[in-house]
């Protein structure tokens, strides 16, 4: 069981742990060790504080209070900036649930689509829940390294 709630600054350390674990364990089949290293080294706790203060930022928390998922999105633009599930929490519907929250909030803003930049390992997950690839993309890390990604979009039904 888990609950979804707004992230707070007190969550930053656990968000960091879940995020880095997700990258190291779930993305290693799609990216090289040097890309994974550059990626995880580019992440700082300040980025989560910025996400909490500037965007919609939600976490999933299990019954023991451990954070197992992260969602950061801009409901005004209909863009998802981060969706990460910790390795110990995959295949439990958590990603679908977090993304459903974003879709609902974006839909309520009257937008007809939601978009994101997917890691290569997550493309099939997004396709399974209705997203379509619109092209290749590059994610530039703060340290200058780049990661190949896929730009994806989903049409939202019943948008206001």
C-alpha positions as CSV (number, residue, x, y, z in Angstrom):
1,X,0.0,0.0,0.0
2,X,1.1,3.5,-0.6
3,X,-0.3,7.0,-0.5
4,X,0.4,10.0,-2.8
5,X,0.9,13.4,-1.3
6,X,2.5,16.7,-2.1
7,X,6.2,16.7,-1.6
8,X,7.7,18.9,1.1
9,X,11.3,20.2,1.7
10,X,11.5,17.6,4.5
11,X,11.3,14.8,1.8
12,X,14.4,15.9,-0.2
13,X,16.8,13.3,1.2
14,X,14.4,10.4,0.6
15,X,13.5,11.7,-2.8
16,X,17.1,11.8,-3.7
17,X,17.7,8.2,-2.5
18,X,14.7,6.9,-4.5
19,X,15.6,8.9,-7.6
20,X,19.2,7.8,-7.7
21,X,18.3,4.2,-7.0
22,X,15.8,4.3,-9.9
23,X,18.4,5.6,-12.3
24,X,21.1,3.2,-11.3
25,X,19.0,0.1,-11.2
26,X,16.2,0.7,-13.8
27,X,18.0,2.7,-16.4
28,X,21.2,0.7,-16.6
29,X,20.0,-1.5,-19.4
30,X,19.4,1.5,-21.7
31,X,22.4,3.8,-20.8
32,X,26.1,3.2,-20.4
33,X,27.8,3.2,-17.0
34,X,29.4,6.5,-17.8
35,X,26.0,8.0,-18.7
36,X,24.5,6.7,-15.5
37,X,27.4,8.1,-13.5
38,X,27.2,11.5,-15.1
39,X,23.4,11.5,-14.6
40,X,23.5,10.6,-10.9
41,X,26.4,13.0,-10.3
42,X,24.4,15.9,-11.8
43,X,21.5,15.5,-9.4
44,X,21.5,17.7,-6.3
45,X,19.0,18.0,-3.5
46,X,18.5,21.7,-4.5
47,X,16.8,20.5,-7.7
48,X,14.0,18.9,-5.7
49,X,13.5,22.1,-3.6
50,X,13.1,24.0,-6.9
51,X,10.6,21.4,-8.1
52,X,8.7,21.6,-4.9
53,X,8.6,25.4,-5.0
54,X,8.0,26.0,-8.7
55,X,5.9,23.1,-10.0
56,X,3.5,20.4,-8.9
57,X,5.6,17.9,-7.0
58,X,4.2,14.7,-5.5
59,X,5.7,11.6,-3.9
60,X,4.4,8.2,-3.1
61,X,5.0,7.0,0.4
62,X,4.6,3.5,1.8
63,X,3.1,2.6,5.2
64,X,6.5,2.9,6.8
65,X,7.0,6.4,5.5
66,X,9.5,5.5,2.8
67,X,9.3,7.5,-0.4
68,X,9.1,5.2,-3.4
69,X,8.0,7.5,-6.3
70,X,8.5,11.0,-7.5
71,X,6.4,13.1,-9.9
72,X,7.2,16.7,-11.0
73,X,5.1,18.4,-13.6
74,X,3.9,21.7,-14.9
75,X,0.1,21.7,-15.0
76,X,0.0,25.0,-16.9
77,X,2.0,23.6,-19.8
78,X,1.0,20.0,-19.5
79,X,4.6,18.8,-19.3
80,X,5.9,16.1,-17.0
81,X,9.5,16.8,-15.9
82,X,10.1,13.8,-13.8
83,X,8.5,10.4,-13.0
84,X,10.7,8.0,-11.2
85,X,9.7,4.9,-9.2
86,X,12.2,3.3,-6.8
87,X,13.4,-0.2,-7.8
88,X,11.7,-1.7,-4.7
89,X,8.3,-0.3,-5.8
90,X,8.1,-1.1,-9.6
91,X,5.3,-3.2,-11.1
92,X,2.8,-2.1,-8.5
93,X,0.8,0.5,-10.5
94,X,2.6,3.4,-8.8
95,X,3.8,5.0,-12.0
96,X,0.4,4.8,-13.6
97,X,-1.2,6.2,-10.5
98,X,1.2,9.2,-10.2
99,X,0.8,9.9,-13.9
100,X,-2.9,9.7,-13.6
101,X,-2.8,12.5,-11.1
102,X,-0.8,14.7,-13.5
103,X,-3.2,13.9,-16.3
104,X,-6.2,14.8,-14.2
105,X,-4.8,18.1,-13.1
106,X,-3.7,19.0,-16.7
107,X,-7.1,18.0,-18.1
108,X,-8.8,20.2,-15.5
109,X,-6.7,23.1,-16.8
110,X,-8.4,22.6,-20.1
111,X,-5.4,21.2,-21.9
112,X,-5.9,18.5,-24.5
113,X,-2.5,16.8,-24.3
114,X,0.2,16.0,-21.8
115,X,3.9,15.5,-22.9
116,X,7.1,14.3,-21.5
117,X,10.6,13.3,-22.4
118,X,11.0,9.5,-21.7
119,X,14.1,7.6,-20.8
120,X,14.7,4.9,-23.4
121,X,13.9,2.2,-20.8
122,X,10.5,3.7,-20.0
123,X,9.1,4.1,-23.6
124,X,7.2,0.9,-23.5
125,X,5.6,1.8,-20.2
126,X,4.3,5.1,-21.6
127,X,3.2,3.5,-24.8
128,X,1.2,1.0,-22.8
129,X,-0.8,3.8,-21.1
130,X,-1.5,5.7,-24.3
131,X,1.5,7.9,-25.0
132,X,2.9,8.1,-28.5
133,X,6.5,8.8,-29.6
134,X,6.8,12.0,-31.5
135,X,10.5,11.9,-32.1
136,X,14.0,11.5,-30.6
137,X,15.2,14.0,-28.0
138,X,18.2,14.8,-26.0
139,X,18.2,15.5,-22.3
140,X,21.1,17.7,-21.3
141,X,22.4,17.2,-17.8
142,X,23.6,20.1,-15.6
143,X,27.2,18.9,-16.1
144,X,27.0,19.1,-19.9
145,X,26.5,15.4,-20.6
146,X,23.6,14.3,-22.7
147,X,21.2,11.4,-22.7
148,X,19.2,10.2,-25.7
149,X,15.4,10.2,-24.9
150,X,12.1,10.0,-26.7
151,X,9.7,12.9,-26.8
152,X,6.2,11.6,-26.1
153,X,2.6,12.9,-26.0
154,X,-0.8,11.7,-24.9
155,X,-4.1,13.1,-26.0
156,X,-6.4,13.6,-23.0
157,X,-10.0,12.6,-23.3
158,X,-12.7,14.8,-21.9
159,X,-10.5,17.9,-21.5
160,X,-12.5,20.9,-20.4
